[in-house]
């Protein structure tokens, strides 16, 4: 798959996995997220290998991230989205989500899911996500 990059001012969004900083991603997910505080570095590295990843960079520093699990034909799940605190309030989160859903291999998928506790308006306003109306059809299996 070819690398996709977008630039805005000093920032770049790239799908080039060689630019990812797994340690930085692990640190944010374990210390600052509410959804992934128990993930090991090994688990995170495996998830990066098997996902379409979007890194946000200012120079060589990774300042944000989003991951998409997909079959590239019918379904995608957007997850692990973040912008580091010092880089927030610059529109980077909006730009990141817009870039993800506009990606050439994702733009026409029939189902694109995500879960959020507190960013419903961001996803609704900037990428067309809506609250799942028929959640009773969906099921989950957890291993705790």
N, C-alpha and C positions, 0 to 999 in steps of 0.2 A: 504494500500500500504506500502511496506517495505521501510525503510530508506536506501538511497544510500549515501556512503561517499567515498571521495577520499582524500588522503593526499600527500602533497609535501612539504618537509622541515617543516617549522613552520606553514604552512597553511593547512587548511582543507576546503573542499567543502562538504556541507551536505544538504540533502533534509529534514532534521528533522525540522519541523515547530516550535517545542518548543524552538529551539535555536534562532529563528529570533528576531531581535530587531526592532519592528515596529516604534518606535520613531526615531531611526537612519535612517531607510528607508525613513520615512516621511521627516526628515530633509534634506537628500540628494535630494530627488525628488523635494521638495519645494524651496530649495535654490541653488542647483547646476545643476539641469537638465534643458534642454530646452523644454522638452515634458510634464512635469507633475507639473508645478509650482502652479497650482490651486487646487490640490487634497487635500482633508481634510484627517485627520488621520483616521476618520471613513471609508472613501472610501478606503483608503489604507488597513486598516485591513480587510475589506470585500473582497478586491481583493486577499489578502494573503490566506484567508480561502478557496477560490474557484479556486486556481491555484496550479500548481506544482512549488514549490519555491526552489531555490538554494542559500544558504547563503555561503559566503566565510568568514572564521574566522582565526584569529591569536590569539591563546589562547581563551579567552572568548569574545574577541572583534570582532564584525561583521565589516568586512572591504570591503565587496562587496556583490553583489546580482544580481540575474536574476530570472525572473518569466516567466512561460510558461502557456498559456491558451490552453487547449487541450481536445479532446474527447477520446484520447488514442487509436484511431482506424484509423482515416483518416487525421486529421488536427491538427496543433499546431501553435501558435503565440508566438514568443519569444519577450519579452518586459522588460522594466525597468532594463536594464543591466547597472551596474556600479561597479567601484572599487574606493574606497576613495583615494583622491590625495596622501596622504603619502605612499600609497602602490602601486602606479602605477610604470611602467617601471620595473616590475619584472616578466612579463609574466603571471600575474594573470588573466587578461582579456581574453587572448588567451586560457589559461587553463580552465577558466570558460565556455567559449562558446564551446570548444571541449567536456567538460564534459556534458554539456546540450544535445548536439546532439547525444552523445554516450549513454545517459541514456537508459537502457534496454526497457523502455516503450515508447520511442520516436524514437529510431534509425531507425525503419522501416516505419514511417509514410509517406504517399504519398505527403502531402503538409505541409511544414514548412515555415512560413512567419516571417518576421521582417521588421521594418522600421528604417532607420537610416539617419541622416543628414551628418555624418562625419566619419563613421567607416566602409565604404564599403569594404576596403581592408582587415581589420581584419576578417570580416565575410566571405569574399570570400576565403581568403588564409587558414584560420584555421578551417572552418566548411563547406565549399562547397556551401555557398549561392551565388546566382547570381542575377543580376538585373532582375526584373520582366519584361518579354518581352511583354506580352499582357495585360498591365495595363488597357487598355480600356475595358476589360471584367469585371474588378472589380468595384464595386460601394461602396459608403460609405454614411451612414446617421449619421449626427452629431446633437447633442443637445448642444448648447452653452449657 
